[in-house]
Amino acid sequence: MLIITLLGTAATMPLPDRALTAAVAECVGHSLLFDCGEGTQAAARRAGVNLMKLDAICLTHYHGDHIFGLPGLLQTLGCQGRTKPLVIYGPAGMAEVWPALRALTGPLPYPIRAEAVDTAPIPLSAFGWPEGAQLMPIPTRHRVPSRGYQLTLPRAGRFQPEKARALGVPVADWKRLQHGESIPVGERMITPAEVLGPPRRGLKFVFSGDTAPCPALEQAAQCADLFICDATYAEPGQEAQARQYGHSTFGQGAAMAAKAGAKRFWLAHYSPMITDPEEYKQAAQEIFPAAECGFDGKTITLQFEEEQP
């Protein structure tokens, strides 16, 4: 399963009830942070999210409302005794931005690797995530180099006991095969593929960052279990303004979700002019009826289909 929590939904400036952009994805004791705007630490405390579990921080771009929470967070992790390495991913420009951010943090008791990403998939199993879990950077359409992110968690096929018995696999070793491990039986190795059925539907989460509508993001969100998208502008008729600044309206985000066939769609990254996003939600729901307004602390547990209550 994946647990997704919105930590900040504000654009440009924090508000009393709205921190700047951030979201976290958690899976079996591991987590990824998407953007780190001002207020991320306090929002995480309120939401009960433990940022010490972070394996990586995934930056969508380098505007201040998406990264100014980083120096403080990195310092806090050090003060809390972190020694585990941390990776920071981001689009082109990392080489210029990271030295400035690093200089603000002072000495840290853990190593950090800052890496610019293009569109190549990033395997997460090296961090301890389930085998096959993957982070995919998505080229988005903003005023500066930017990336959204697609997080996928695959699910292996059902275990076939009759196949395991036919191959002479001891019952005590069945769980090892179910968890993706090959085991020796006699003079040969038995692989999971020999005792599992076809792969089942996994989980997919997509986080857009700041972007105008774009085909790559729409493609990445195909059948997503949750799609969180830029909704800087609320009202119909603001499309030209949104395009000028590289953002989306409520309706444009909903249109991408509808075309992608997403299962769930959350609006986020609201202009400070939007004091109550719920007042404008209908513009999105007319296009994608299941559209929901994101808010700081909004969380959901995404489960594999057979596990749904």
LOKEPA-372308 format. One line per 5 residues: number of its first residue (from 1); their letters; for each residue x, y, z of C-alpha. Coordinates in steps of 0.001 Angstrom, whole numbers. Layout:
<nodes>
NUM> a> X,Y,Z  ... $
</nodes>
This chain:
<nodes>
1> mliit> 0,0,0  927,3672,-352  2,6423,2086  -141,9862,465  -321,13007,2610 $
6> llgta> -541,16589,1415  1592,18767,3685  1277,22093,1873  -1182,23362,-742  -290,27048,-1016 $
11> atmpl> 1333,28823,-3940  3603,31872,-3731  3172,32613,-15  2139,30667,3093  -1204,31406,4718 $
16> pdral> -2265,30776,8335  -3924,27476,7392  -1921,26649,4275  1790,25814,4077  3704,26018,819 $
21> taava> 3864,23064,-1524  4827,19625,-200  3488,16071,-232  4813,12781,1098  4400,9181,-73 $
26> ecvgh> 5002,6418,2502  5456,2680,1983  6504,43,4549  8780,2274,6611  10137,4291,3680 $
31> sllfd> 9051,7604,2209  9575,10216,-500  8978,13946,-108  7721,15885,-3130  8828,19525,-2872 $
36> cgegt> 9659,21217,400  8099,24641,694  8143,26857,3761  6165,25238,6587  6799,21629,5570 $
41> qaaar> 8213,20581,8945  5346,22035,10973  2799,20561,8540  4408,17127,8872  4205,17340,12672 $
46> ragvn> 529,18245,12515  -152,15367,10105  1815,12815,12131  4328,12223,9323  7831,11167,10372 $
51> lmkld> 10285,12798,7954  13190,10813,9425  12013,7955,7196  12778,9911,4033  14839,8155,1372 $
56> aiclt> 14722,11006,-1125  13351,14486,-1711  11937,15051,-5199  11937,18691,-6270  9719,19701,-9172 $
61> hyhgd> 11589,22987,-9808  13576,25606,-7931  11145,28443,-7260  11299,29505,-3625  7802,28374,-2692 $
66> hifgl> 8884,24806,-3470  12354,24671,-1883  12760,27227,926  11801,24640,3544  14819,22508,2650 $
71> pgllq> 17658,24053,4702  15664,23885,7922  14480,20340,7283  17990,19108,6504  19268,20696,9722 $
76> tlgcq> 16462,19137,11757  17191,15672,10398  20799,16098,11495  19787,17326,14952  17573,14253,15319 $
81> grtkp> 20570,11993,14716  20100,10965,11116  23090,9130,9659  21383,7428,6706  22273,8978,3327 $
86> lviyg> 19678,11172,1627  19170,11821,-2083  17695,15002,-3534  16342,14798,-7082  15437,17752,-9258 $
91> pagma> 15408,19013,-12858  18228,20743,-14732  19777,23518,-12653  20599,21399,-9607  24314,22130,-10005 $
96> evwpa> 23658,25840,-9515  20970,25635,-6815  22286,22899,-4535  25549,24592,-3430  23562,27596,-2180 $
101> lralt> 21101,25414,-260  23894,23271,1152  25768,26332,2402  22744,27309,4493  22512,23983,6314 $
106> gplpy> 25964,23947,7906  27676,20671,8871  25459,17587,8721  26083,14100,10180  24754,12328,7086 $
111> pirae> 25703,12422,3400  23479,14020,761  23633,13326,-2966  21973,15952,-5153  21145,14635,-8609 $
116> avdta> 19625,16286,-11660  17103,14015,-13370  15887,13838,-16938  13183,11255,-17684  14984,8002,-16855 $
121> pipls> 13164,5805,-14311  14700,5590,-10843  14484,2148,-9167  13596,2440,-5489  14536,-1061,-4341 $
126> afgwp> 18040,169,-3442  16388,2301,-747  14529,-720,612  11257,-229,-1230  9492,-3334,-2608 $
131> egaql> 11133,-4862,-5656  10047,-3103,-8830  8947,131,-7143  9924,3003,-9421  10031,6796,-9550 $
136> mpipt> 9626,8324,-13008  10389,12032,-13622  7893,13649,-16006  8718,16667,-18197  6175,19371,-17371 $
141> rhrvp> 5412,22817,-18771  6425,25658,-16457  8424,28891,-16910  11634,27181,-15755  12951,23610,-16096 $
146> srgyq> 10482,21428,-14229  9546,17840,-13550  6508,16097,-12166  6857,12612,-10716  5107,9283,-11196 $
151> ltlpr> 5505,6740,-8384  4568,3151,-9200  4356,154,-6905  3970,-3122,-8829  2219,-6195,-7556 $
156> agrfq> 3370,-9718,-8289  1009,-12431,-9467  -757,-14769,-7073  1304,-17547,-5559  499,-20929,-7156 $
161> pekar> 921,-23647,-4468  429,-26463,-6975  3399,-25220,-9022  5569,-24970,-5912  4676,-28515,-4871 $
166> algvp> 5378,-29849,-8357  8840,-28270,-8218  9519,-29766,-4797  9685,-26446,-2959  9392,-26944,825 $
171> vadwk> 6417,-25128,2350  8814,-23284,4658  10330,-21560,1604  7101,-20456,-46  7148,-16996,1548 $
176> rlqhg> 10642,-16340,241  9410,-16928,-3302  6327,-14771,-2668  8650,-11937,-1614  10647,-12142,-4842 $
181> esipv> 13564,-14296,-3690  14932,-17222,-5701  15700,-20339,-3672  17783,-23478,-4247  15922,-26773,-4544 $
186> germi> 18220,-29714,-5153  20673,-28762,-7872  18693,-25892,-9373  17389,-22424,-8453  13663,-21856,-8400 $
191> tpaev> 12658,-18325,-9372  9471,-16530,-8310  8296,-16440,-11937  7989,-20238,-11854  5451,-20241,-9035 $
196> lgppr> 3572,-16964,-9510  688,-16126,-11800  617,-13083,-14118  1350,-9702,-12500  -1643,-8000,-10921 $
201> rglkf> -2520,-4318,-11060  -222,-2274,-8863  -495,1300,-7558  310,4597,-9248  628,8089,-7760 $
206> vfsgd> 1352,11207,-9837  2423,14615,-8494  2478,17390,-11062  4329,20298,-9470  3765,23619,-11258 $
211> tapcp> 2660,23100,-14841  370,24140,-17629  -1518,21246,-19238  873,18992,-21133  660,15613,-22901 $
216> aleqa> 3512,14016,-20920  1743,14618,-17611  -1570,13404,-18983  137,10239,-20232  1864,9664,-16891 $
221> aqcad> -1456,9967,-15063  -3138,7237,-17126  -5250,5160,-14702  -3466,6724,-11721  -4838,5774,-8325 $
226> lficd> -4225,9382,-7276  -3313,12399,-9399  -2420,15635,-7572  -2264,18583,-9941  -1453,22288,-10027 $
231> atyae> -4645,24323,-9555  -3246,27817,-9159  -6213,29501,-10853  -9769,28696,-9874  -12118,30440,-12261 $
236> pgqea> -13049,29658,-15858  -11686,32399,-18078  -8284,32465,-16385  -6717,30062,-18889  -4664,32778,-20611 $
241> qarqy> -3208,33938,-17304  -2474,30363,-16305  -714,29722,-19612  1353,32919,-19267  2773,31820,-15916 $
246> ghstf> 2986,28087,-16594  125,26938,-14375  -3268,25231,-14645  -6810,26154,-13713  -9182,23936,-11750 $
251> gqgaa> -10888,22972,-14996  -7668,22280,-16898  -6403,19954,-14184  -9735,18157,-14136  -9622,17784,-17923 $
256> maaka> -6215,16099,-17689  -7514,13765,-14983  -10550,12893,-17102  -8531,12230,-20260  -6085,10111,-18256 $
261> gakrf> -8823,8053,-16651  -7415,8721,-13177  -9260,7065,-10309  -8824,10025,-7933  -7900,13661,-8537 $
266> wlahy> -6884,16273,-5945  -6492,19980,-6625  -3541,21735,-4961  -1136,24715,-5199  -3759,27413,-4760 $
271> spmit> -3125,31091,-5421  -3350,33181,-2218  -6331,34868,-3876  -8263,31597,-3394  -9324,31803,240 $
276> dpeey> -11695,28819,51  -11034,26319,-2773  -14324,24536,-2038  -16195,27538,-3467  -14724,26819,-6897 $
281> kqaaq> -14732,23018,-6831  -17768,22746,-9104  -15703,23995,-12075  -13547,20893,-11734  -16364,18478,-10871 $
286> eifpa> -18313,19406,-14001  -15410,17888,-15933  -14223,15226,-13478  -17005,14463,-10986  -14675,12823,-8456 $
291> aecgf> -12416,15895,-8189  -11558,16877,-4619  -9937,19946,-3122  -6677,19130,-1438  -5875,20691,1919 $
296> dgkti> -2936,20576,4319  -3048,17247,6145  -5356,15526,3647  -4290,11896,3475  -5299,8656,1797 $
301> tlqfe> -4161,5045,1982  -4005,3537,-1495  -4493,-216,-1368  -4205,-2957,-3926  -7586,-3650,-5472 $
306> eeqp> -8344,-6945,-3725  -7612,-5310,-363  -10210,-2582,-759  -12915,-2811,1927 $
</nodes>
